[in-house]
């Protein structure tokens, strides 16, 4: 089971990696530092006819420079990538430190499966990641 995490903050990536390694199941995790790098990677994957090459879950940071989480999500959910069944049906969770109710609504309209505010407490963050992985990946 693999998840992709897109977050421009190396400290958040490190923390997420440490959290995921404490989970009950051995999830593989791949980090992307920008929406553009994930978008390019997903374009390459969409050209393959290999379902096992795709992740089981995407976790996107909302606030990123260049291409934010909602812009990335729109690119993933709309054609041509949105026509790829392995991308169209891929669960996407938006995690962010702050998001307005309007932005939350926009995320769901763009195709997010869940929008979650990042907890500041390490134990709560670990519990949140555990719940996300268990619910969306199994």
Number of C-alpha atoms within 10 A of each C-alpha: 15 18 21 19 25 28 25 19 12 12 10 13 18 12 13 18 17 12 18 20 13 12 16 9 13 11 17 14 17 14 19 18 16 22 26 16 14 20 18 11 12 18 16 10 18 21 10 10 10 10 12 10 12 18 20 22 22 24 23 28 27 29 18 18 10 10 16 19 26 25 15 19 25 18 16 24 19 15 11 11 20 18 14 20 11 21 24 16 14 21 19 26 25 26 22 19 12 12 16 8 9 8 14 18 13 14 23 17 12 18 20 24 15 16 21 17 15 17 15 9 9 12 11 12 17 19 15 17 18 17 14 17 20 13 9 16 15 10
